[in-house]
Amino acid sequence: MRGVAVAAALLLAAAGVAQAGPDLGNWRVDAGSDGQVTASLHATNKLITGGGALGYSPVLTLACRSDGEPRWSEWLQLNDAVSASRKITMSVMVDGGSKFDESWAVGPRGKLLVREGDDGIKRLVSANRLLLSWRFGLLSGRGEADFDLAGLSEAVGRIAATCNADPP
């Protein structure tokens, strides 16, 4: 029995050592084979799909390309398409401050909203919360995604290091 307790203690100690390093919160960092490094985070809230039976959390992704321009970008991945074809107005609120509007590009099939450049990421590095709001269509209502940004500065630092770029 004592041997089992010692083995369990060693296993727990090893697990603690394996997790040492910066706390990324709920961010998931990935390096793709195409030279792009991303950090992704699910929204804390759920959006109800068209039929109303299922819900999903939109995903915010911050990306850096090791070569090419723009170097930095942010994406919002949706399961339901927006009806806009090229640009969409996104309402943004950081840490409960004043809302402001930005223009985001609409990606393939209307399920990916993209904003290129590092200025959007730069304003988030020291933030705790991000609220994004947009219209799905003229009569389709609004979508809203709320993100807890814990671990963001560490995730951006890891992206920048992997991407060989300066953090925004």
N, C-alpha and C positions, 0 to 999 in steps of 0.2 A: 504494500500500500504506500509505503514511504517513497518507493521508486516512482510510482505514478504521480505523486505530488511534486517531486523534484522535476520530472519530465514536463508536467503541466506548467510549472513555474518557469522553466527554461523556454518553453514554447511561447508563453506570454511575454517574456523578456525579449525574445527574438522578434516577436510581432511588434513590440514597441520600438525597437531599433529600426525595423524596416519602414516604419511610418515617420521617422524623424525627418525634419526638413520643414519648409514653409507650409502653413495651413492654407490650402486652396479652397476651403469651404466646400461647396457643391460643384465647383468648376471642374470640368473634365478637359484636360489638355491633350491634344493629339498632334503628331507631326506626320503629315502625309508624304507620300513618295513624290509628289509633284512640287516639293519645296514650300508648301504652304503649312503653316503651323496655326492651330486653332485652339480656342478655349470656349467651351459651350456650357450653358446654364439653363435649366428649365425654369419657367415662371412659377411663382408660388401659387398662382390661381389657375383655374381650368376654364377653357372656353367650351361651350356646348356646340357640337357639330350641327349641321343643317337639320337633321332629323330630330335632334334633341335627346337622343338615347345615350350618346357617348360624349365624354368630355376629354380634352387633351390640354396639355400645357405647352404654349409656344416656347420655342428655344431661341435664346439669344446667343449668337456666336461672334466672337472677336477673332479676326484673322490677320496674319502677317505673311506676306510673300517674301521669300529670301531674295528673289530677283524680280525685277519688273515693277511697274507702277500701276495703280497706287499700291504702296507697300502695305498700308493698314486699311481694314474695312470692318464693318459690323453688319450682321445679317439677323433678320428675324424670320424663323421658319414656322410656317403655319400648316395646318392640315386642310383648312378651308380656303379657297382662293378668293382674292379680292377682285372686284370687277374692273379696276383700273388696268390700263395696259402698259404705260411707260413710267409714270411718276405717281406717287401718292403722298398726301400730306399726313405726317405723323405728328401727333401732339406728344411732347416730352415733358416729364417732370422729374427732376433729380432731387432727392432728399426732401420731398414735400414742398419745394420752392414753387416759384411761379411757373405755370405752363408756358411753353413756347412751341412753335411749329417749325418743322423741318421737312424738306423734300427728300423722299427715299425713292429709289428706283424699284420697279416691280420686276421680279425675276420670272423664270420659266413657269408657265401655267398659273401665275398669280399667287403662288404659295411661298415665295421667298421675297422679302423686302430687304433692300441693300442700301447702305450708306457708305460711301468710300471716303477715305482720308482719316487722319489720326485725331482730328479735333474732337470728334464725338467720344472717342476712347479716352482722350486726355481729360475731359470733364468728369468722366466716371471713376478715374483711378482713386480719388479720395472720397468717393460717394459711398453711401450705405444702401440706398434704394433707388430703383429706376422704375418709373411707370410710363409705359408706351400705350398710346391710344390711337386708333385709326378707324376709318369707315370701310366696311366690306363692300359697300355699293350704295347707290342712291337710296334704295328702299330696304337694304339688308341689315341696317343697324351698325353698331360700333363694336370693335374688338378692343380688349384691354389686356395688357400683360404687365404683371407686377413682379419685379425681380429683387431678391435679396442679394446684394453684391458682395457679401462677406468673402474674403479671400481674393478679390479682384486684383489688387495691386501685386500680390504674389503671382497670380496667374499671368498677368501682363508681363511681369519680369521674366517669368519662365518662357513665355512666347518670344519675347525680344531676344533672350539669350540663345534660344534654339534657332531663331530666324536670323541671328547675327545682325540685329538692328537696334537702334536706340529706342528705348521705350518712349511712348508719347508723353 
